[in-house]
């Protein structure tokens, strides 16, 4: 291999490494608002300083079944991050606050979310938890969870990731 070819191979390898590194670490976002323990950033993410979880600032905005909710989280790229996932029931419960109200776009009862910085467009959200052939959902209008068939398509999803 000639010097020129080795040099070109090194340039290509370093370029590919740079692309890999930049895809693994999102650009630093700027804080745009605070609400108690929650911090909103200009990249569409919200940090919960109590749990160190980073949430999407809003749910997916339409009814989906569990499989589509899972795919939505796996493909979500909010803030430039690639490690988004479905939340657990306990994580969703951490967002519930019965003293606070938000109107839900889908009508009906308002939702009780601990911060105005995270927006739910409807009352129910899927979780990652499974029991037999059913998956858990959380009711943000009443503050409890239940299991439903994964084919049920009347729910939203709010991606989450662990903050660093």
Phi and psi in radians as a Rosetta constraint file:
Dihedral C 1 N 2 CA 2 C 2 CIRCULARHARMONIC -1.352 0.35
Dihedral N 2 CA 2 C 2 N 3 CIRCULARHARMONIC 2.884 0.35
Dihedral C 2 N 3 CA 3 C 3 CIRCULARHARMONIC -1.035 0.35
Dihedral N 3 CA 3 C 3 N 4 CIRCULARHARMONIC -0.723 0.35
Dihedral C 3 N 4 CA 4 C 4 CIRCULARHARMONIC -1.104 0.35
Dihedral N 4 CA 4 C 4 N 5 CIRCULARHARMONIC -0.697 0.35
Dihedral C 4 N 5 CA 5 C 5 CIRCULARHARMONIC -1.208 0.35
Dihedral N 5 CA 5 C 5 N 6 CIRCULARHARMONIC -0.703 0.35
Dihedral C 5 N 6 CA 6 C 6 CIRCULARHARMONIC -1.115 0.35
Dihedral N 6 CA 6 C 6 N 7 CIRCULARHARMONIC -0.740 0.35
Dihedral C 6 N 7 CA 7 C 7 CIRCULARHARMONIC -1.067 0.35
Dihedral N 7 CA 7 C 7 N 8 CIRCULARHARMONIC -0.797 0.35
Dihedral C 7 N 8 CA 8 C 8 CIRCULARHARMONIC -1.106 0.35
Dihedral N 8 CA 8 C 8 N 9 CIRCULARHARMONIC -0.719 0.35
Dihedral C 8 N 9 CA 9 C 9 CIRCULARHARMONIC -1.094 0.35
Dihedral N 9 CA 9 C 9 N 10 CIRCULARHARMONIC -0.693 0.35
Dihedral C 9 N 10 CA 10 C 10 CIRCULARHARMONIC -1.154 0.35
Dihedral N 10 CA 10 C 10 N 11 CIRCULARHARMONIC -0.741 0.35
Dihedral C 10 N 11 CA 11 C 11 CIRCULARHARMONIC -1.067 0.35
Dihedral N 11 CA 11 C 11 N 12 CIRCULARHARMONIC -0.770 0.35
Dihedral C 11 N 12 CA 12 C 12 CIRCULARHARMONIC -1.114 0.35
Dihedral N 12 CA 12 C 12 N 13 CIRCULARHARMONIC -0.788 0.35
Dihedral C 12 N 13 CA 13 C 13 CIRCULARHARMONIC -1.080 0.35
Dihedral N 13 CA 13 C 13 N 14 CIRCULARHARMONIC -0.762 0.35
Dihedral C 13 N 14 CA 14 C 14 CIRCULARHARMONIC -1.149 0.35
Dihedral N 14 CA 14 C 14 N 15 CIRCULARHARMONIC -0.648 0.35
Dihedral C 14 N 15 CA 15 C 15 CIRCULARHARMONIC -1.116 0.35
Dihedral N 15 CA 15 C 15 N 16 CIRCULARHARMONIC -0.786 0.35
Dihedral C 15 N 16 CA 16 C 16 CIRCULARHARMONIC -1.121 0.35
Dihedral N 16 CA 16 C 16 N 17 CIRCULARHARMONIC -0.690 0.35
Dihedral C 16 N 17 CA 17 C 17 CIRCULARHARMONIC -1.096 0.35
Dihedral N 17 CA 17 C 17 N 18 CIRCULARHARMONIC -0.714 0.35
Dihedral C 17 N 18 CA 18 C 18 CIRCULARHARMONIC -1.098 0.35
Dihedral N 18 CA 18 C 18 N 19 CIRCULARHARMONIC -0.713 0.35
Dihedral C 18 N 19 CA 19 C 19 CIRCULARHARMONIC -1.111 0.35
Dihedral N 19 CA 19 C 19 N 20 CIRCULARHARMONIC -0.753 0.35
Dihedral C 19 N 20 CA 20 C 20 CIRCULARHARMONIC -1.055 0.35
Dihedral N 20 CA 20 C 20 N 21 CIRCULARHARMONIC -0.847 0.35
Dihedral C 20 N 21 CA 21 C 21 CIRCULARHARMONIC -1.079 0.35
Dihedral N 21 CA 21 C 21 N 22 CIRCULARHARMONIC -0.789 0.35
Dihedral C 21 N 22 CA 22 C 22 CIRCULARHARMONIC -1.158 0.35
Dihedral N 22 CA 22 C 22 N 23 CIRCULARHARMONIC -0.503 0.35
Dihedral C 22 N 23 CA 23 C 23 CIRCULARHARMONIC -1.344 0.35
Dihedral N 23 CA 23 C 23 N 24 CIRCULARHARMONIC -0.365 0.35
Dihedral C 23 N 24 CA 24 C 24 CIRCULARHARMONIC -1.534 0.35
Dihedral N 24 CA 24 C 24 N 25 CIRCULARHARMONIC -0.401 0.35
Dihedral C 24 N 25 CA 25 C 25 CIRCULARHARMONIC -2.182 0.35
Dihedral N 25 CA 25 C 25 N 26 CIRCULARHARMONIC 1.984 0.35
Dihedral C 25 N 26 CA 26 C 26 CIRCULARHARMONIC -1.248 0.35
Dihedral N 26 CA 26 C 26 N 27 CIRCULARHARMONIC 2.755 0.35
Dihedral C 26 N 27 CA 27 C 27 CIRCULARHARMONIC -1.131 0.35
Dihedral N 27 CA 27 C 27 N 28 CIRCULARHARMONIC 2.605 0.35
Dihedral C 27 N 28 CA 28 C 28 CIRCULARHARMONIC -1.147 0.35
Dihedral N 28 CA 28 C 28 N 29 CIRCULARHARMONIC 2.222 0.35
Dihedral C 28 N 29 CA 29 C 29 CIRCULARHARMONIC -1.609 0.35
Dihedral N 29 CA 29 C 29 N 30 CIRCULARHARMONIC 2.725 0.35
Dihedral C 29 N 30 CA 30 C 30 CIRCULARHARMONIC -1.726 0.35
Dihedral N 30 CA 30 C 30 N 31 CIRCULARHARMONIC 2.417 0.35
Dihedral C 30 N 31 CA 31 C 31 CIRCULARHARMONIC -1.194 0.35
Dihedral N 31 CA 31 C 31 N 32 CIRCULARHARMONIC 2.348 0.35
Dihedral C 31 N 32 CA 32 C 32 CIRCULARHARMONIC -2.053 0.35
Dihedral N 32 CA 32 C 32 N 33 CIRCULARHARMONIC -0.319 0.35
Dihedral C 32 N 33 CA 33 C 33 CIRCULARHARMONIC -2.899 0.35
Dihedral N 33 CA 33 C 33 N 34 CIRCULARHARMONIC 2.721 0.35
Dihedral C 33 N 34 CA 34 C 34 CIRCULARHARMONIC -2.296 0.35
Dihedral N 34 CA 34 C 34 N 35 CIRCULARHARMONIC 2.533 0.35
Dihedral C 34 N 35 CA 35 C 35 CIRCULARHARMONIC -2.525 0.35
Dihedral N 35 CA 35 C 35 N 36 CIRCULARHARMONIC 1.547 0.35
Dihedral C 35 N 36 CA 36 C 36 CIRCULARHARMONIC 1.101 0.35
Dihedral N 36 CA 36 C 36 N 37 CIRCULARHARMONIC -2.084 0.35
Dihedral C 36 N 37 CA 37 C 37 CIRCULARHARMONIC -1.432 0.35
Dihedral N 37 CA 37 C 37 N 38 CIRCULARHARMONIC -0.074 0.35
Dihedral C 37 N 38 CA 38 C 38 CIRCULARHARMONIC -1.804 0.35
Dihedral N 38 CA 38 C 38 N 39 CIRCULARHARMONIC 2.452 0.35
Dihedral C 38 N 39 CA 39 C 39 CIRCULARHARMONIC -2.215 0.35
Dihedral N 39 CA 39 C 39 N 40 CIRCULARHARMONIC 2.153 0.35
Dihedral C 39 N 40 CA 40 C 40 CIRCULARHARMONIC -1.681 0.35
Dihedral N 40 CA 40 C 40 N 41 CIRCULARHARMONIC 2.497 0.35
Dihedral C 40 N 41 CA 41 C 41 CIRCULARHARMONIC -2.090 0.35
Dihedral N 41 CA 41 C 41 N 42 CIRCULARHARMONIC 2.777 0.35
Dihedral C 41 N 42 CA 42 C 42 CIRCULARHARMONIC -1.276 0.35
Dihedral N 42 CA 42 C 42 N 43 CIRCULARHARMONIC 0.007 0.35
Dihedral C 42 N 43 CA 43 C 43 CIRCULARHARMONIC -1.733 0.35
Dihedral N 43 CA 43 C 43 N 44 CIRCULARHARMONIC 0.199 0.35
Dihedral C 43 N 44 CA 44 C 44 CIRCULARHARMONIC 1.469 0.35
Dihedral N 44 CA 44 C 44 N 45 CIRCULARHARMONIC 0.331 0.35
Dihedral C 44 N 45 CA 45 C 45 CIRCULARHARMONIC -2.027 0.35
Dihedral N 45 CA 45 C 45 N 46 CIRCULARHARMONIC 2.754 0.35
Dihedral C 45 N 46 CA 46 C 46 CIRCULARHARMONIC -2.344 0.35
Dihedral N 46 CA 46 C 46 N 47 CIRCULARHARMONIC 2.168 0.35
Dihedral C 46 N 47 CA 47 C 47 CIRCULARHARMONIC -1.613 0.35
Dihedral N 47 CA 47 C 47 N 48 CIRCULARHARMONIC 2.278 0.35
Dihedral C 47 N 48 CA 48 C 48 CIRCULARHARMONIC -1.675 0.35
Dihedral N 48 CA 48 C 48 N 49 CIRCULARHARMONIC 1.863 0.35
Dihedral C 48 N 49 CA 49 C 49 CIRCULARHARMONIC -1.211 0.35
Dihedral N 49 CA 49 C 49 N 50 CIRCULARHARMONIC -0.315 0.35
Dihedral C 49 N 50 CA 50 C 50 CIRCULARHARMONIC -1.330 0.35
Dihedral N 50 CA 50 C 50 N 51 CIRCULARHARMONIC -0.699 0.35
Dihedral C 50 N 51 CA 51 C 51 CIRCULARHARMONIC -1.856 0.35
Dihedral N 51 CA 51 C 51 N 52 CIRCULARHARMONIC -0.173 0.35
Dihedral C 51 N 52 CA 52 C 52 CIRCULARHARMONIC 1.099 0.35
Dihedral N 52 CA 52 C 52 N 53 CIRCULARHARMONIC 0.378 0.35
Dihedral C 52 N 53 CA 53 C 53 CIRCULARHARMONIC -1.595 0.35
Dihedral N 53 CA 53 C 53 N 54 CIRCULARHARMONIC 2.517 0.35
Dihedral C 53 N 54 CA 54 C 54 CIRCULARHARMONIC -1.908 0.35
Dihedral N 54 CA 54 C 54 N 55 CIRCULARHARMONIC 2.195 0.35
Dihedral C 54 N 55 CA 55 C 55 CIRCULARHARMONIC -1.919 0.35
Dihedral N 55 CA 55 C 55 N 56 CIRCULARHARMONIC 2.670 0.35
Dihedral C 55 N 56 CA 56 C 56 CIRCULARHARMONIC -1.144 0.35
Dihedral N 56 CA 56 C 56 N 57 CIRCULARHARMONIC 2.540 0.35
Dihedral C 56 N 57 CA 57 C 57 CIRCULARHARMONIC -1.248 0.35
Dihedral N 57 CA 57 C 57 N 58 CIRCULARHARMONIC -0.282 0.35
Dihedral C 57 N 58 CA 58 C 58 CIRCULARHARMONIC -2.623 0.35
Dihedral N 58 CA 58 C 58 N 59 CIRCULARHARMONIC 2.739 0.35
Dihedral C 58 N 59 CA 59 C 59 CIRCULARHARMONIC -1.269 0.35
Dihedral N 59 CA 59 C 59 N 60 CIRCULARHARMONIC -3.092 0.35
Dihedral C 59 N 60 CA 60 C 60 CIRCULARHARMONIC -1.235 0.35
Dihedral N 60 CA 60 C 60 N 61 CIRCULARHARMONIC -0.282 0.35
Dihedral C 60 N 61 CA 61 C 61 CIRCULARHARMONIC 1.492 0.35
Dihedral N 61 CA 61 C 61 N 62 CIRCULARHARMONIC 0.022 0.35
Dihedral C 61 N 62 CA 62 C 62 CIRCULARHARMONIC -2.641 0.35
Dihedral N 62 CA 62 C 62 N 63 CIRCULARHARMONIC 2.803 0.35
Dihedral C 62 N 63 CA 63 C 63 CIRCULARHARMONIC -1.227 0.35
Dihedral N 63 CA 63 C 63 N 64 CIRCULARHARMONIC 2.326 0.35
Dihedral C 63 N 64 CA 64 C 64 CIRCULARHARMONIC -2.454 0.35
Dihedral N 64 CA 64 C 64 N 65 CIRCULARHARMONIC 2.724 0.35
Dihedral C 64 N 65 CA 65 C 65 CIRCULARHARMONIC -1.449 0.35
Dihedral N 65 CA 65 C 65 N 66 CIRCULARHARMONIC 3.082 0.35
Dihedral C 65 N 66 CA 66 C 66 CIRCULARHARMONIC -1.082 0.35
Dihedral N 66 CA 66 C 66 N 67 CIRCULARHARMONIC -0.736 0.35
Dihedral C 66 N 67 CA 67 C 67 CIRCULARHARMONIC -1.129 0.35
Dihedral N 67 CA 67 C 67 N 68 CIRCULARHARMONIC -0.702 0.35
Dihedral C 67 N 68 CA 68 C 68 CIRCULARHARMONIC -1.220 0.35
Dihedral N 68 CA 68 C 68 N 69 CIRCULARHARMONIC -0.569 0.35
Dihedral C 68 N 69 CA 69 C 69 CIRCULARHARMONIC -1.133 0.35
Dihedral N 69 CA 69 C 69 N 70 CIRCULARHARMONIC -0.753 0.35
Dihedral C 69 N 70 CA 70 C 70 CIRCULARHARMONIC -1.090 0.35
Dihedral N 70 CA 70 C 70 N 71 CIRCULARHARMONIC -0.802 0.35
Dihedral C 70 N 71 CA 71 C 71 CIRCULARHARMONIC -1.097 0.35
Dihedral N 71 CA 71 C 71 N 72 CIRCULARHARMONIC -0.683 0.35
Dihedral C 71 N 72 CA 72 C 72 CIRCULARHARMONIC -1.021 0.35
Dihedral N 72 CA 72 C 72 N 73 CIRCULARHARMONIC -0.824 0.35
Dihedral C 72 N 73 CA 73 C 73 CIRCULARHARMONIC -1.131 0.35
Dihedral N 73 CA 73 C 73 N 74 CIRCULARHARMONIC -0.752 0.35
Dihedral C 73 N 74 CA 74 C 74 CIRCULARHARMONIC -1.113 0.35
Dihedral N 74 CA 74 C 74 N 75 CIRCULARHARMONIC -0.509 0.35
Dihedral C 74 N 75 CA 75 C 75 CIRCULARHARMONIC -1.755 0.35
Dihedral N 75 CA 75 C 75 N 76 CIRCULARHARMONIC -0.052 0.35
Dihedral C 75 N 76 CA 76 C 76 CIRCULARHARMONIC -1.207 0.35
Dihedral N 76 CA 76 C 76 N 77 CIRCULARHARMONIC 2.428 0.35
Dihedral C 76 N 77 CA 77 C 77 CIRCULARHARMONIC -2.255 0.35
Dihedral N 77 CA 77 C 77 N 78 CIRCULARHARMONIC 0.504 0.35
Dihedral C 77 N 78 CA 78 C 78 CIRCULARHARMONIC -0.963 0.35
Dihedral N 78 CA 78 C 78 N 79 CIRCULARHARMONIC 2.375 0.35
Dihedral C 78 N 79 CA 79 C 79 CIRCULARHARMONIC 1.199 0.35
Dihedral N 79 CA 79 C 79 N 80 CIRCULARHARMONIC 0.101 0.35
Dihedral C 79 N 80 CA 80 C 80 CIRCULARHARMONIC 1.462 0.35
Dihedral N 80 CA 80 C 80 N 81 CIRCULARHARMONIC 0.060 0.35
Dihedral C 80 N 81 CA 81 C 81 CIRCULARHARMONIC -1.481 0.35
Dihedral N 81 CA 81 C 81 N 82 CIRCULARHARMONIC 2.639 0.35
Dihedral C 81 N 82 CA 82 C 82 CIRCULARHARMONIC -2.021 0.35
Dihedral N 82 CA 82 C 82 N 83 CIRCULARHARMONIC 0.062 0.35
Dihedral C 82 N 83 CA 83 C 83 CIRCULARHARMONIC -1.877 0.35
Dihedral N 83 CA 83 C 83 N 84 CIRCULARHARMONIC 0.553 0.35
Dihedral C 83 N 84 CA 84 C 84 CIRCULARHARMONIC -1.247 0.35
Dihedral N 84 CA 84 C 84 N 85 CIRCULARHARMONIC 2.637 0.35
Dihedral C 84 N 85 CA 85 C 85 CIRCULARHARMONIC -2.605 0.35
Dihedral N 85 CA 85 C 85 N 86 CIRCULARHARMONIC 3.051 0.35
Dihedral C 85 N 86 CA 86 C 86 CIRCULARHARMONIC -1.355 0.35
Dihedral N 86 CA 86 C 86 N 87 CIRCULARHARMONIC 2.504 0.35
Dihedral C 86 N 87 CA 87 C 87 CIRCULARHARMONIC -1.374 0.35
Dihedral N 87 CA 87 C 87 N 88 CIRCULARHARMONIC 2.761 0.35
Dihedral C 87 N 88 CA 88 C 88 CIRCULARHARMONIC -1.455 0.35
Dihedral N 88 CA 88 C 88 N 89 CIRCULARHARMONIC 2.964 0.35
Dihedral C 88 N 89 CA 89 C 89 CIRCULARHARMONIC -1.092 0.35
Dihedral N 89 CA 89 C 89 N 90 CIRCULARHARMONIC -0.755 0.35
Dihedral C 89 N 90 CA 90 C 90 CIRCULARHARMONIC -1.055 0.35
Dihedral N 90 CA 90 C 90 N 91 CIRCULARHARMONIC -0.698 0.35
Dihedral C 90 N 91 CA 91 C 91 CIRCULARHARMONIC -1.134 0.35
Dihedral N 91 CA 91 C 91 N 92 CIRCULARHARMONIC -0.739 0.35
Dihedral C 91 N 92 CA 92 C 92 CIRCULARHARMONIC -1.124 0.35
Dihedral N 92 CA 92 C 92 N 93 CIRCULARHARMONIC -0.727 0.35
Dihedral C 92 N 93 CA 93 C 93 CIRCULARHARMONIC -1.024 0.35
Dihedral N 93 CA 93 C 93 N 94 CIRCULARHARMONIC -0.557 0.35
Dihedral C 93 N 94 CA 94 C 94 CIRCULARHARMONIC -1.155 0.35
Dihedral N 94 CA 94 C 94 N 95 CIRCULARHARMONIC -0.304 0.35
Dihedral C 94 N 95 CA 95 C 95 CIRCULARHARMONIC -1.600 0.35
Dihedral N 95 CA 95 C 95 N 96 CIRCULARHARMONIC -0.167 0.35
Dihedral C 95 N 96 CA 96 C 96 CIRCULARHARMONIC -1.444 0.35
Dihedral N 96 CA 96 C 96 N 97 CIRCULARHARMONIC 2.334 0.35
Dihedral C 96 N 97 CA 97 C 97 CIRCULARHARMONIC -2.522 0.35
Dihedral N 97 CA 97 C 97 N 98 CIRCULARHARMONIC 1.841 0.35
Dihedral C 97 N 98 CA 98 C 98 CIRCULARHARMONIC -1.066 0.35
Dihedral N 98 CA 98 C 98 N 99 CIRCULARHARMONIC -0.246 0.35
Dihedral C 98 N 99 CA 99 C 99 CIRCULARHARMONIC -1.536 0.35
Dihedral N 99 CA 99 C 99 N 100 CIRCULARHARMONIC -0.219 0.35
Dihedral C 99 N 100 CA 100 C 100 CIRCULARHARMONIC -1.939 0.35
Dihedral N 100 CA 100 C 100 N 101 CIRCULARHARMONIC 2.512 0.35
Dihedral C 100 N 101 CA 101 C 101 CIRCULARHARMONIC -2.183 0.35
Dihedral N 101 CA 101 C 101 N 102 CIRCULARHARMONIC 2.472 0.35
Dihedral C 101 N 102 CA 102 C 102 CIRCULARHARMONIC -2.343 0.35
Dihedral N 102 CA 102 C 102 N 103 CIRCULARHARMONIC 2.426 0.35
Dihedral C 102 N 103 CA 103 C 103 CIRCULARHARMONIC -1.297 0.35
Dihedral N 103 CA 103 C 103 N 104 CIRCULARHARMONIC 2.443 0.35
Dihedral C 103 N 104 CA 104 C 104 CIRCULARHARMONIC -1.688 0.35
Dihedral N 104 CA 104 C 104 N 105 CIRCULARHARMONIC 2.387 0.35
Dihedral C 104 N 105 CA 105 C 105 CIRCULARHARMONIC -1.076 0.35
Dihedral N 105 CA 105 C 105 N 106 CIRCULARHARMONIC -0.452 0.35
Dihedral C 105 N 106 CA 106 C 106 CIRCULARHARMONIC -1.445 0.35
Dihedral N 106 CA 106 C 106 N 107 CIRCULARHARMONIC 0.060 0.35
Dihedral C 106 N 107 CA 107 C 107 CIRCULARHARMONIC 1.476 0.35
Dihedral N 107 CA 107 C 107 N 108 CIRCULARHARMONIC 3.124 0.35
Dihedral C 107 N 108 CA 108 C 108 CIRCULARHARMONIC 1.417 0.35
Dihedral N 108 CA 108 C 108 N 109 CIRCULARHARMONIC -2.679 0.35
Dihedral C 108 N 109 CA 109 C 109 CIRCULARHARMONIC -1.154 0.35
Dihedral N 109 CA 109 C 109 N 110 CIRCULARHARMONIC 2.560 0.35
Dihedral C 109 N 110 CA 110 C 110 CIRCULARHARMONIC -1.233 0.35
Dihedral N 110 CA 110 C 110 N 111 CIRCULARHARMONIC 2.849 0.35
Dihedral C 110 N 111 CA 111 C 111 CIRCULARHARMONIC -1.748 0.35
Dihedral N 111 CA 111 C 111 N 112 CIRCULARHARMONIC 2.724 0.35
Dihedral C 111 N 112 CA 112 C 112 CIRCULARHARMONIC -2.000 0.35
Dihedral N 112 CA 112 C 112 N 113 CIRCULARHARMONIC 1.642 0.35
Dihedral C 112 N 113 CA 113 C 113 CIRCULARHARMONIC -2.019 0.35
Dihedral N 113 CA 113 C 113 N 114 CIRCULARHARMONIC 2.404 0.35
Dihedral C 113 N 114 CA 114 C 114 CIRCULARHARMONIC -1.134 0.35
Dihedral N 114 CA 114 C 114 N 115 CIRCULARHARMONIC -0.175 0.35
Dihedral C 114 N 115 CA 115 C 115 CIRCULARHARMONIC -2.605 0.35
Dihedral N 115 CA 115 C 115 N 116 CIRCULARHARMONIC 2.589 0.35
Dihedral C 115 N 116 CA 116 C 116 CIRCULARHARMONIC -1.373 0.35
Dihedral N 116 CA 116 C 116 N 117 CIRCULARHARMONIC -0.180 0.35
Dihedral C 116 N 117 CA 117 C 117 CIRCULARHARMONIC -1.354 0.35
Dihedral N 117 CA 117 C 117 N 118 CIRCULARHARMONIC -0.284 0.35
Dihedral C 117 N 118 CA 118 C 118 CIRCULARHARMONIC -1.960 0.35
Dihedral N 118 CA 118 C 118 N 119 CIRCULARHARMONIC 2.238 0.35
Dihedral C 118 N 119 CA 119 C 119 CIRCULARHARMONIC -1.973 0.35
Dihedral N 119 CA 119 C 119 N 120 CIRCULARHARMONIC 2.124 0.35
Dihedral C 119 N 120 CA 120 C 120 CIRCULARHARMONIC -1.788 0.35
Dihedral N 120 CA 120 C 120 N 121 CIRCULARHARMONIC 2.253 0.35
Dihedral C 120 N 121 CA 121 C 121 CIRCULARHARMONIC -1.556 0.35
Dihedral N 121 CA 121 C 121 N 122 CIRCULARHARMONIC -0.131 0.35
Dihedral C 121 N 122 CA 122 C 122 CIRCULARHARMONIC -2.674 0.35
Dihedral N 122 CA 122 C 122 N 123 CIRCULARHARMONIC 3.082 0.35
Dihedral C 122 N 123 CA 123 C 123 CIRCULARHARMONIC -1.435 0.35
Dihedral N 123 CA 123 C 123 N 124 CIRCULARHARMONIC -0.384 0.35
Dihedral C 123 N 124 CA 124 C 124 CIRCULARHARMONIC -2.072 0.35
Dihedral N 124 CA 124 C 124 N 125 CIRCULARHARMONIC 2.502 0.35
Dihedral C 124 N 125 CA 125 C 125 CIRCULARHARMONIC -2.361 0.35
Dihedral N 125 CA 125 C 125 N 126 CIRCULARHARMONIC 2.412 0.35
Dihedral C 125 N 126 CA 126 C 126 CIRCULARHARMONIC -1.223 0.35
Dihedral N 126 CA 126 C 126 N 127 CIRCULARHARMONIC 2.657 0.35
Dihedral C 126 N 127 CA 127 C 127 CIRCULARHARMONIC -2.134 0.35
Dihedral N 127 CA 127 C 127 N 128 CIRCULARHARMONIC 3.064 0.35
Dihedral C 127 N 128 CA 128 C 128 CIRCULARHARMONIC -1.464 0.35
Dihedral N 128 CA 128 C 128 N 129 CIRCULARHARMONIC -0.161 0.35
Dihedral C 128 N 129 CA 129 C 129 CIRCULARHARMONIC -1.433 0.35
Dihedral N 129 CA 129 C 129 N 130 CIRCULARHARMONIC 2.482 0.35
Dihedral C 129 N 130 CA 130 C 130 CIRCULARHARMONIC -2.199 0.35
Dihedral N 130 CA 130 C 130 N 131 CIRCULARHARMONIC 2.556 0.35
Dihedral C 130 N 131 CA 131 C 131 CIRCULARHARMONIC -2.448 0.35
Dihedral N 131 CA 131 C 131 N 132 CIRCULARHARMONIC 1.821 0.35
Dihedral C 131 N 132 CA 132 C 132 CIRCULARHARMONIC 1.118 0.35
Dihedral N 132 CA 132 C 132 N 133 CIRCULARHARMONIC -2.230 0.35
Dihedral C 132 N 133 CA 133 C 133 CIRCULARHARMONIC -1.652 0.35
Dihedral N 133 CA 133 C 133 N 134 CIRCULARHARMONIC 0.227 0.35
Dihedral C 133 N 134 CA 134 C 134 CIRCULARHARMONIC -2.077 0.35
Dihedral N 134 CA 134 C 134 N 135 CIRCULARHARMONIC 2.716 0.35
Dihedral C 134 N 135 CA 135 C 135 CIRCULARHARMONIC -2.137 0.35
Dihedral N 135 CA 135 C 135 N 136 CIRCULARHARMONIC 2.610 0.35
Dihedral C 135 N 136 CA 136 C 136 CIRCULARHARMONIC -1.407 0.35
Dihedral N 136 CA 136 C 136 N 137 CIRCULARHARMONIC 2.488 0.35
Dihedral C 136 N 137 CA 137 C 137 CIRCULARHARMONIC -2.258 0.35
Dihedral N 137 CA 137 C 137 N 138 CIRCULARHARMONIC 2.762 0.35
Dihedral C 137 N 138 CA 138 C 138 CIRCULARHARMONIC -2.032 0.35
Dihedral N 138 CA 138 C 138 N 139 CIRCULARHARMONIC 2.346 0.35
Dihedral C 138 N 139 CA 139 C 139 CIRCULARHARMONIC -1.650 0.35
Dihedral N 139 CA 139 C 139 N 140 CIRCULARHARMONIC 1.851 0.35
Dihedral C 139 N 140 CA 140 C 140 CIRCULARHARMONIC -1.385 0.35
Dihedral N 140 CA 140 C 140 N 141 CIRCULARHARMONIC -0.099 0.35
Dihedral C 140 N 141 CA 141 C 141 CIRCULARHARMONIC -1.539 0.35
Dihedral N 141 CA 141 C 141 N 142 CIRCULARHARMONIC -0.433 0.35
Dihedral C 141 N 142 CA 142 C 142 CIRCULARHARMONIC -2.164 0.35
Dihedral N 142 CA 142 C 142 N 143 CIRCULARHARMONIC -0.260 0.35
Dihedral C 142 N 143 CA 143 C 143 CIRCULARHARMONIC 1.438 0.35
Dihedral N 143 CA 143 C 143 N 144 CIRCULARHARMONIC 0.550 0.35
Dihedral C 143 N 144 CA 144 C 144 CIRCULARHARMONIC -2.458 0.35
Dihedral N 144 CA 144 C 144 N 145 CIRCULARHARMONIC 2.991 0.35
Dihedral C 144 N 145 CA 145 C 145 CIRCULARHARMONIC -2.091 0.35
Dihedral N 145 CA 145 C 145 N 146 CIRCULARHARMONIC 2.758 0.35
Dihedral C 145 N 146 CA 146 C 146 CIRCULARHARMONIC -2.585 0.35
Dihedral N 146 CA 146 C 146 N 147 CIRCULARHARMONIC 2.897 0.35
Dihedral C 146 N 147 CA 147 C 147 CIRCULARHARMONIC -1.837 0.35
Dihedral N 147 CA 147 C 147 N 148 CIRCULARHARMONIC 2.386 0.35
Dihedral C 147 N 148 CA 148 C 148 CIRCULARHARMONIC -2.310 0.35
Dihedral N 148 CA 148 C 148 N 149 CIRCULARHARMONIC 2.752 0.35
Dihedral C 148 N 149 CA 149 C 149 CIRCULARHARMONIC -1.064 0.35
Dihedral N 149 CA 149 C 149 N 150 CIRCULARHARMONIC 2.510 0.35
Dihedral C 149 N 150 CA 150 C 150 CIRCULARHARMONIC -1.118 0.35
Dihedral N 150 CA 150 C 150 N 151 CIRCULARHARMONIC -0.295 0.35
Dihedral C 150 N 151 CA 151 C 151 CIRCULARHARMONIC -1.427 0.35
Dihedral N 151 CA 151 C 151 N 152 CIRCULARHARMONIC -0.220 0.35
Dihedral C 151 N 152 CA 152 C 152 CIRCULARHARMONIC -1.078 0.35
Dihedral N 152 CA 152 C 152 N 153 CIRCULARHARMONIC 2.295 0.35
Dihedral C 152 N 153 CA 153 C 153 CIRCULARHARMONIC -2.076 0.35
Dihedral N 153 CA 153 C 153 N 154 CIRCULARHARMONIC 0.586 0.35
Dihedral C 153 N 154 CA 154 C 154 CIRCULARHARMONIC -1.827 0.35
Dihedral N 154 CA 154 C 154 N 155 CIRCULARHARMONIC 0.455 0.35
Dihedral C 154 N 155 CA 155 C 155 CIRCULARHARMONIC -2.234 0.35
Dihedral N 155 CA 155 C 155 N 156 CIRCULARHARMONIC 2.818 0.35
Dihedral C 155 N 156 CA 156 C 156 CIRCULARHARMONIC -1.837 0.35
Dihedral N 156 CA 156 C 156 N 157 CIRCULARHARMONIC 3.061 0.35
Dihedral C 156 N 157 CA 157 C 157 CIRCULARHARMONIC -2.431 0.35
Dihedral N 157 CA 157 C 157 N 158 CIRCULARHARMONIC 2.446 0.35
Dihedral C 157 N 158 CA 158 C 158 CIRCULARHARMONIC -2.143 0.35
Dihedral N 158 CA 158 C 158 N 159 CIRCULARHARMONIC 1.839 0.35
Dihedral C 158 N 159 CA 159 C 159 CIRCULARHARMONIC -1.100 0.35
Dihedral N 159 CA 159 C 159 N 160 CIRCULARHARMONIC 2.634 0.35
Dihedral C 159 N 160 CA 160 C 160 CIRCULARHARMONIC -2.464 0.35
Dihedral N 160 CA 160 C 160 N 161 CIRCULARHARMONIC 2.739 0.35
Dihedral C 160 N 161 CA 161 C 161 CIRCULARHARMONIC -2.627 0.35
Dihedral N 161 CA 161 C 161 N 162 CIRCULARHARMONIC 2.810 0.35
Dihedral C 161 N 162 CA 162 C 162 CIRCULARHARMONIC -1.433 0.35
Dihedral N 162 CA 162 C 162 N 163 CIRCULARHARMONIC 2.227 0.35
Dihedral C 162 N 163 CA 163 C 163 CIRCULARHARMONIC -1.241 0.35
Dihedral N 163 CA 163 C 163 N 164 CIRCULARHARMONIC 2.792 0.35
